[in-house]
Amino acid sequence: MKNIYMTFGTPEFLHKFQEENPNETMVQMLGEDTALLVHETDGDTLFNSPRKYEVFSESGQLTENGFFVFNNIPVSDEGRPVFEHRFKNRAGLIEEEPGFIAIRVLRPVDSDTYVVLTQWEDEKSFKDWQTSQSYNKAHAKRGTSEGLDHQKSIFPRSSFVTKYVGQTEQ
């Protein structure tokens, strides 16, 4: 199974670490007040104390450039099968959107927070998707009795979004 590991640091430190490991798939991202290095691998990570995830759904190839959105979703233990079933059976419409590059749905190894990571060519592509028909279709049940958000026992806390730009975008 493919894994994703994440670690934070200064852009300079993360860039040096990336350069020292050229055969590894690593993408550096810059946020408002932090830098993040994502390591995607079938094996173990080289990071000392990373956040660890299993990739249970994916499409596209992560690249250095672009706009990254992390939808961080806390899910209770009993909610995991329902949450994962919903994502494994998603329509896959996001992949057809202009500017879409990649998606990874990440199962947490040592926490309760799943991450839906999407990569876009730029922030405009992401915002265009949010106002698209496919976004509305993918989220049509949100706020209804059929929507996962209505099942409060699945989500112990509110989800939150973090955004980054590819290291070479700065």
Phi, psi and omega in degrees: 000141178283143179238155170234132178240142180232141174217154181250157177176189176284152178304321182295314180297314181294322179296317178298315179300318179297315180296327180286349182229063187293342181271001180260148177275103181228139178233124177265137181230148179245129177255189181300318184224020182203161173243144185231139173242125180253128180245115179253123186203157172274349183249211179272164179267164176263354180288147180287310181221073183275165162281136188243137179219150169259137177276115178250356172204137182205156174203143180080174181242124177296138180231170181291330187260151173126191183242127185246135178237126178249110174267107184267116188236105175293132181228132179292160179304316181288341180274345184305311181299321180293314180300311182294321178301317181298318181286325178293337182250023180290159184290335180076022183288335182301327182296339181270354185286140176300134178088353178289137177245308186202158172221143172225127172257119191248126176270124180291141178269323185229031174205186179251009187255109173287157176230128170256106183261121174240145177239135183233159176299323181198172182297326179299318178300318178297313181294323176297319178298320181297339179252013184271165175297321182293326176295314179300320179293318181295332183247022186299327183274352181301133178083000177250172180295340178273346183285146178299328181295342179281340182268085188299334181291344180280325186246103182289335180217167178291148174281165177212157184244136171238146183232145181219160170244149177301144185306325184278359180277342185285000000 
